[in-house]
Every structure is written in structure tokens, then in C-alpha cells.
């Protein structure tokens, strides 16, 4: 698989950066959904965690589907 990676399209630094950004964005999205739904402060951490996990999973799926382009 690594032999198929071409000239800088897919490298580990970019993958780590993009995965981290998707986790942060997912955390924010999860917390905002929690706040908008009226669940309140007690579950904000859990909502953020689930949002971050979902965003990272979606990022990985899209990266695989597009070949890291």
C-alpha cells in the first residue's frame, strides 16, 4: 500500500494534522448539539467525546474512499 502513495499527496504529518482538526471540529459539533437540544452541562463532555469520535471515523472513511487526495 505504501508503494502506491505518490509524491506528497498522502503523508503522515498531513494525516495527523487533519485527524486532529476533525476531532476538534467534532468535539465542538457534539457540544453544540448537546447545548441546542437542552441536555445541559452534565452531558457536554460525553456529547463532545461522541462528536469527536464520529468526526475522526468520518475523516478516516473519506480519506480511504478518496485515496488521501
Backbone bond lengths (Angstrom), bond angles and torsions (degrees), N, CA, C in turn:
res aa  C-N    CA-C-N  psi(-1)  N-CA   C-N-CA  omega(-1)  CA-C   N-CA-C  phi
1 X - - - 1.443 - - 1.528 111.15 -
2 X 1.318 117.17 -42.67 1.464 119.44 -179.61 1.519 112.07 -63.63
3 X 1.321 116.27 -27.63 1.464 119.03 179.13 1.525 111.48 -66.98
4 X 1.333 116.94 -22.46 1.456 120.64 -179.13 1.519 114.37 -84.93
5 X 1.335 117.53 -6.76 1.463 120.24 -179.26 1.520 108.72 -76.66
6 X 1.305 116.59 127.48 1.458 121.13 -175.46 1.517 111.53 -106.58
7 X 1.316 115.51 139.69 1.451 127.40 171.16 1.505 120.13 13.51
8 X 1.305 119.54 66.80 1.443 121.81 170.42 1.516 115.97 80.49
9 X 1.321 118.92 1.19 1.465 119.60 178.20 1.522 110.94 -64.59
10 X 1.315 115.78 -37.69 1.453 120.57 -174.82 1.528 108.29 -136.33
11 X 1.316 117.01 106.64 1.461 119.60 177.46 1.523 109.77 -131.61
12 X 1.305 116.36 162.06 1.454 119.62 -172.36 1.519 112.66 -66.58
13 X 1.340 118.59 -33.46 1.461 119.72 179.53 1.524 110.78 -63.51
14 X 1.317 116.03 -43.97 1.463 120.16 178.73 1.519 110.31 -65.40
15 X 1.316 117.00 -41.07 1.463 120.33 179.56 1.521 111.73 -62.49
16 X 1.329 117.37 -44.64 1.462 120.82 179.61 1.526 109.78 -63.92
17 X 1.325 117.30 -44.85 1.465 121.88 -179.62 1.530 110.60 -61.60
18 X 1.324 117.45 -49.68 1.460 120.94 -178.01 1.526 111.95 -66.23
19 X 1.318 116.96 -37.91 1.460 120.22 178.19 1.524 110.25 -65.52
20 X 1.325 116.91 -42.56 1.466 120.85 177.01 1.513 112.23 -62.55
21 X 1.324 116.34 -43.16 1.468 119.86 178.13 1.524 111.47 -63.59
22 X 1.314 116.94 -39.46 1.465 118.98 179.30 1.528 110.62 -66.92
23 X 1.333 117.52 -35.32 1.463 120.46 177.49 1.524 111.00 -64.89
24 X 1.334 116.65 -43.53 1.468 120.43 179.63 1.530 110.38 -65.34
25 X 1.323 116.57 -44.24 1.464 120.14 178.72 1.529 110.85 -63.89
26 X 1.319 116.80 -41.07 1.463 120.71 178.31 1.513 112.09 -64.47
27 X 1.332 116.09 -38.65 1.469 120.42 176.99 1.528 109.52 -60.13
28 X 1.318 116.27 -48.57 1.464 120.22 179.18 1.519 112.34 -61.69
29 X 1.319 116.46 -40.55 1.461 121.05 179.19 1.529 110.51 -64.59
30 X 1.328 116.67 -44.16 1.466 120.42 179.22 1.515 112.33 -62.60
31 X 1.334 116.55 -43.13 1.461 120.76 179.65 1.529 110.47 -65.95
32 X 1.317 117.36 -40.71 1.466 119.36 -179.60 1.528 111.61 -66.85
33 X 1.328 117.30 -36.65 1.470 119.78 176.25 1.519 109.90 -65.41
34 X 1.312 116.62 -40.91 1.455 121.43 178.89 1.535 110.17 -61.96
35 X 1.314 116.48 -44.27 1.464 120.71 -179.45 1.528 110.72 -66.73
36 X 1.328 116.97 -41.97 1.464 120.82 -178.08 1.528 112.26 -69.09
37 X 1.325 116.39 -29.90 1.461 119.49 -177.97 1.521 112.21 -80.99
38 X 1.322 117.24 -9.84 1.456 120.84 178.79 1.513 113.89 85.20
39 X 1.314 118.21 11.38 1.466 121.25 179.67 1.523 110.31 -64.40
40 X 1.313 116.08 -39.60 1.451 120.37 174.60 1.509 114.62 95.56
41 X 1.319 113.49 -176.22 1.462 122.42 -172.75 1.530 114.00 -63.98
42 X 1.327 121.10 -36.98 1.467 119.25 -175.43 1.527 114.85 -57.22
43 X 1.312 117.91 -29.99 1.462 120.19 -176.78 1.522 113.49 -108.28
44 X 1.327 117.95 8.43 1.466 120.69 -177.95 1.528 111.80 -59.16
45 X 1.317 117.64 -42.30 1.462 120.76 179.79 1.517 112.03 -62.49
46 X 1.325 115.82 -42.69 1.465 120.14 179.40 1.522 110.91 -65.80
47 X 1.330 116.51 -41.24 1.471 119.91 178.70 1.524 110.30 -63.88
48 X 1.319 116.84 -41.67 1.460 120.62 178.33 1.514 111.81 -63.72
49 X 1.330 116.02 -42.07 1.464 120.79 179.27 1.529 111.00 -62.28
50 X 1.322 116.53 -46.58 1.466 119.89 179.42 1.522 111.27 -64.96
51 X 1.328 116.94 -37.76 1.461 120.23 176.68 1.517 111.55 -63.40
52 X 1.335 116.53 -43.30 1.467 120.85 -179.93 1.525 110.83 -64.59
53 X 1.333 117.25 -44.54 1.470 120.35 179.30 1.520 111.07 -62.99
54 X 1.320 116.59 -41.04 1.466 120.36 179.76 1.520 110.96 -65.46
55 X 1.323 116.92 -42.42 1.467 120.45 -178.74 1.525 111.36 -65.26
56 X 1.323 117.27 -40.79 1.468 120.38 178.99 1.530 110.17 -66.04
57 X 1.325 116.83 -39.36 1.464 120.30 177.38 1.523 110.83 -63.38
58 X 1.324 116.93 -43.85 1.464 120.55 177.76 1.521 111.25 -64.74
59 X 1.331 117.01 -39.65 1.468 120.26 177.74 1.530 110.08 -60.62
60 X 1.336 116.44 -46.27 1.465 120.25 -179.22 1.530 111.06 -62.94
61 X 1.317 116.71 -40.90 1.466 120.08 179.43 1.526 111.33 -65.03
62 X 1.314 117.17 -43.20 1.465 120.35 -179.81 1.530 111.22 -68.82
63 X 1.329 116.98 -37.09 1.461 120.18 177.91 1.523 110.21 -64.02
64 X 1.316 116.32 -42.12 1.468 120.57 177.97 1.527 110.79 -66.17
65 X 1.321 116.82 -43.25 1.464 120.76 -176.87 1.527 112.45 -66.16
66 X 1.325 116.39 -34.29 1.466 119.70 -177.38 1.520 112.58 -96.94
67 X 1.304 117.55 -1.46 1.458 120.63 -179.07 1.512 113.31 74.26
68 X 1.313 117.20 21.78 1.463 120.82 177.57 1.508 114.49 76.97
69 X 1.303 117.20 19.97 1.471 120.57 -178.83 1.501 109.39 -84.47
